[in-house]
């Protein structure tokens, strides 16, 4: 079963950028769609971006034109490029297979603050 390790989070000022990485296990990775989820304090976990096995992408309205999801199947890795970050983007970010599997990584914390 696929497993995920997220990295790349940190503290960034409003308007700044970060690139998150999701390393997935298994040779079957390239056959799955993958999504980035986030959970802010006191809020439910939400899907913010997804990419199909063929590279088609979808985004939540809140991140459209600011975030870009991509994948490198040769490296078993999915990326989330985040630009023009806002304080409301502060959350723990996770990757998973939609609809999300019961197995989750530890996530990576993104904090947007001046």
N, C-alpha and C positions, 0 to 999 in steps of 0.2 A: 504494500500500500504506500502511496506517495506520502512523503514527509517534507516539511518546509522549515527553512532557516532564514529569518528576515534580518536585514542589517541596513545601515546607512542613516539611521535617525540621528537626531541631535538637536541642539539649540540654534535657532536661526532668527534673525530680525525680520519683522514684517517687510514684504517685498523681496525677500531673499529666496534662495533655491536650495533644494536637496535632491539627491537621487537615491532612492531605496532599491535594494536588491533582495530577491527571493530566490534562494537556492533550493531546488527540489530534487528529491531522490528518485531513482528508478528510471529504467529505460522506456517506460510507458508515458513519461511526462509529455512528450510531444503530441500525444493523442488527446490531451485534455485541454479544455478551456481553463483559464486561470483568472482569478479576481483578486484585487486588492480591497481589503476591508479596513475600516477604522472604527475605533471606539473611544469617544471622548468621555471625560469624567461625568458621571451622572446620566449618560445617554446610552441608547442601544447601539450595538454594532451595526454598521451600515456598509453596503457595497458602494465603492466609489469609482471603480474602473474594472473592466474585464477585457480579456483578449481571447479569441478562439484559437483553436489549433491552426487555423488558416491565416491568422493575423488580423481578423476583423475586431475592431475595438468599440467599446461603449463606455460612457462616462455619466456619472451623476451630474445633474445640472449645476450643483454647487462647485464643481471642479472643472467643468468644460472650459476649454481654451487656456487653462492653466496647467493641467496635469497631462502627461503622456505616458501610456503604458506600452511596453514593448517586450519582446521575448527573444532569447537566443537559445534555440533548442539544442544546439551543439554543446552549450554550456549548462543546460538544464537550469536556466536562470530567467526570471522575469523581473523587469525593472519598472519603477515608477518615477519619472522625472517630474518634480514639483517645482513650479515657478510661481512668482508673484504670491508667495505664501502670506496667509492671513492668520491672525490669532485664532480664528474659528477652525483652522486646520489642525490645531493642537489635538493630538490623539495618539493612541497606540495603533500602529498600522500592522496588519496581518495579511498574508496571502493564503489562498485556499482555492479549492475547486468548487465552482458553483453548481448546484446548490451546496453550501459548504458542508464538507465532510466533518465528522465528529472529531477528527484529529486536527489540532491547531499547533502552530509554532508558538514561541514565546513572544513574538511581535517585536517591533522596534518603536521607540518613543520619539515622536516629533513634537517639539515645543517651539512655538512661534511667539516671540515676545521681545520687546525692546528693553 
